[in-house]
Amino acid sequence: MSEAVQRVLVVEDEADIRRFVRMSLAAEGFDVVEADGVQRGLIEAGTRRVDLVVLDLGLPDGDGVDLLRDLRAWSDMPVLVLSARTTEDDKIAALDAGADDYLVKPFGARELLARVRAQLRRRSRTGADGAAAIEFGDVRIDLVHRSVEKAGQPVHLTPIQYRLLVHLASYPNCVRTHRQLLHAVWGASHGEDTPYLRVYMGQLRKKVETDPSQPQHLLTEAGVGYRFVP
């Protein structure tokens, strides 16, 4: 495949809609990768050189919003949501989770392609995504398989603990405020729930820090938030 060809990942469980989207994109010269669920979508996003994701929200193994939150913990690739959900709350939830655009079903090929092209134009200003793994100290985060190891041994993290760790690790040496972390991990409706954050940070330090009482990587910025130091 020529390097000039851009690759789009289509995450959609309805075969007819997936076929329509694939054919529309292929006719415009895009290379198309397909997935029919959240887990497969995350694997494809992490292992392929994907330029953009077209994402349905109602998937058989989870909600597309959860895929968005996981993806946004390590990637800023454009995401165009396709959904039959039409309420303002649904649109806001998807956009707050990290969607770049929202197209309501049913839709036409011309509008789909116009929105894809618009997102890729914006994408071209920022370049490609980073690696599919993050390492610090004796900890390794595998972003493709969503797993964590410490000193070569698997570390069990809950989905929220994992999202919190990956989000922090994606911003090395940067302060992330309480509100930024709550929005990224729990969603926009939890912007003031700072006690949640303290509890989960304490749990996370016990699992990844050598000495949780004197953390070296997950540092507190008093009154502001937290900082990840590789």
N, C-alpha and C positions, 0 to 999 in steps of 0.2 A: 504494500500500500504506500502511495506517495505521502511524504511528510506533509504535503499541503492539504490532504484530505482530513477533515475534522470528524471526530468520532462522537456520536451521541448515544447515551445509554437510555433506553426506554424501559421504565419499570411500570408495568401494567398487567393485571391478571386477566383482563377480558381479551381473548384471542383476536376477536374481530377488530377491536380498537387498536390493539398492538400492531396488527397487520396493516391497518390504515395508516398509522403513524409511521411505521417502518417504510412503507411504500412511498409515502409523501416525502420523507427525509431522503431516502435513497434516490428518488427522482431528481433531487436537488444536488446530488453528489456527495451526500454525507455517508460515512461508514456507520452502520447501526449495530449496536449490541443490545440484546434483550434480556429482561429478567421478569419473573412473574410474582415476586414477593420481596419482602423487606430483606431477609437474609441474603438471598441471591443478589439483590440489588447492591447491597453493601460490598459483597465480595467482588462483583464486577467493577464497581466504582474504584475499589482499592487496587485491583490487579490489572486493569486496562488503563491505557492513556486516554481517559475520557475528557472531552472538552465541555460537555454539557449533559445534564440529566433532565429527562422528561419524566415526571413522577405522578402517578395516580395516588390518591390518599387512601382509598379503601382497598387494602390488600389482604390476602387470606391469612397471612401469618403475622399481621400487625398493622399499625397505622402508618401511613406515609409521613406523618408529622414526627414520629419516633425515628424513622430513617433520616429525616432532615436533621434532627438534633444530633444524631450520631455522626452524620456526614460533616456537619458544621464544626464538630469538635476538632477536625483535622484537615478540612478542605474548604476552599472558597469557590469551587467550581460552580458555575451558574446552574440553578435549578428552576425549571418551569413546571409548575403544578398543573395537571389536568384533573378536574374533579367535577362530579355531579353535585357536590355540596355548594349551595348558592348563598348561604346566609353570611352576613357580615362577620359574625363571630368565627365562622369556619375560615374565611379568608384571612382574618387577622391572625388566627392561630398559626396558619401555615406561613404567613409572612414573618411573624415574630420568631418562628422556629428556624427561619433562614431561607425561605423561598425568595427568589428574585422576581418572579412573575406568577400570575394565577389566571388560568384560562378555564372557563366553565364549559362543561359538556352540555349539549353537543357543540362542536366547533368545526370550522372549515379548514381545509388544508392551507389555503393562502394565509389565513390569520396565524395558524400554527407556525408556518415557515417564517412569517414576518417577525414573530416574537422570538423565535430561535435565532434568527440573524441578528436581531437587536441585542440579545444577551451575549452573543459571541463577539460582537463589535466591542462591547464593554469589556469582555474577558481579555481581548487582545491587548488591552492597556496594562494588564497586571501580570501576564505570564502564566507559567505552569505551576501546578501544585508541587508540594514537597514530597518527601519520601513517605513510604507506607509503614514506617516504624519510627518510634522515638525511644532513645536510650539515655538514661542518666544514672550515675552511680552504678549499682549492680541491678538496676531495674530496666526491663525492656518491655515496651508497649507495642504489640503487633496490631496495627490499625486495620489490617485486612480481616484477620480472624477475631478481632476484638478480644484479645487475650493479653494477660500481663504475667510476666515472670520476674522473680527476684532471686538473684544468685542461681539462675537456671531452674528454679522451682516455680510451678504455677501458683499464682496468687488469685484467690477467688474474690472478685469484686461484684457487688450488686450493679445493675444497670446504671443507677444514679451515681454510685461511686466511680464507675468507669467513665461516665460522661464528664464528671467533675475533674477527674485526673487528666483526661485527654484535653479538655478545654484549657486547663491551666498550663499543661505542658506544651500546648500549641502557641503560647505567648511567653517564651523564655525571657526572664529578666524584666518582665512588664507587670505593673500592678494591675490586677483585675478587681474592680470594685465589687462590693457585695451585690449591688443591683445587676451588674453585668453578668456575674456568675449565676445569680438566681434566674435571670431571664434566659440564659443559655441552657441551663440544666433542667430547671423546673417549668419554665414558661413565663410569659409576661404577667400572668395573674399572681405570681409569687414574688413580686419585686421587693416586698417589704419583709419577707419571712427570713430575716437574718438568723434567728435561732436554728432553723433547719441547716443552714450552711455551717454553723459552728459544730453541730453534732456530726455532720458528714465529714467535715475536715478532720475532726478528731479520729473518726473511724479509719479514714484514709491514711492518716499518718501512722497509725498502728500497723497497717498492712505494708506500707512501702518504705517508711523511714527506718533506719537502723536504730535510732534512739528517738522515739516519738516525743519525748519530753524536751529534746533539743533538736528539732528538725533542721535538716540541711537543705532540703529541696522545696518543701511546701511551707513558705514563711508567711507569718502574719504581718500585715501592715496595719498597725493599730488604728481603729476607727475608720479605716478605708476599705480594706479588703485583703487580698492575698497575692503573693508573688511566687512564681515558680523559678527556681534557680537550678539549672542543669548540673 
